[in-house]
Amino acid sequence: MKKRQLALSLGTIVGGTFLYQASAEASASTVQVKAGDTLWSLSTKYHTTVEALKSVNKLSSNTIHIGQTLSIPSASTSQPSNKEEKPSAPATGSTYKVQSGDTLWKVATRFNMNVEELKRLNALSSNIIYINQTLKVNGSNSASTPTTSKPAETPSKDANGTYKVQRGDSLSKIASTFHMSVSELKQINGLTSNTIYVNQQLKVSKSSQTTRPTKKPSTSTPSTSNGTLNVSQMISDAKRYIGVPYKWGGTTPSGFDCSGFIYYVMKQQISTTRYTTAGYWSVSTPVSNPQPGDLVFFNTYSSGPTHMGIYLGNRQFIHAGSSTGVTIASLDNSYWSKRYLGAKRVSK
């Protein structure tokens, strides 16, 4: 009888221990790095962002090590869901509650905004957002209220030669409608960025087109045989896609690789060829002192140029990184400084 009681007691203790361990694992907020893990793969698995992972773990680079223990900023880390959560509608017509898997770029796209506009509206200094955070937004939820994309019911200017911005408009769309260039449209309206707002009045009169001064290409402006790039617009366009994820061979805002990102940004102004990083290196001219708009090249995994970005000035460049997506980095960063090959300018 005593033996049976002892066996039952031991079974209860062991069973309780397993239950405790299972419970602890289910509620854990940390993960141990395994072979093949990267910050990007972990952020995707646990529905967070690379920047959030780096922030909570106080990481200064994207390097992680096998066996390293990382804290996960999301509350729901134990069982990453394979289902794509449908975003709930915003609490009011002008706010949105962040859902699992959201990024600034996803939220901005959903509400017909760009990342810079969303950050400015919410006074954000970084791209980090958190589940259940409430963000101010301008515009309708394109995920919950799909509409047929008609071109703003044949946009037309009024008697004063102005046009009222419609939801879904962009400077390039309006410029194309009224047979203007984006640079010209910004010039006659005194715009310093590509941000526009619903119901904003823009001048689109033909008189502005006929009186515009002839522009001469600057010696520091990259160009191709098909046209000249406006560096300010190029940089502004590039920054709109901060937060877009990395995708091998990607050339659209759903995902970019490094050369695909350069191609897409240039394509907004000129007709250009889709080159690889090595291709851009071979068709560009070396420069000793890079200027904003020049291309910077790096050797990351094999001989020769294997990664590239757009130089912004002040030793900063914007690029599509494999573990970060589109982001801004410094040439003085220990990782990039050791791999820097030089700067080049697109041939004229």
Helices and strands as residue ranges (DSSP letters): H 2-26, E 30-32, H 39-45, H 50-56, E 69-71, E 95-97, H 104-110, H 115-121, E 134-136, E 162-164, H 171-177, H 182-188, E 201-203, H 206-210, E 223-224, E 227-228, H 231-239, E 251-252, E 255-256, H 258-267, H 277-283, E 284-287, E 295-298, E 307-313, E 316-321, E 325-330, H 334-339, E 340-346
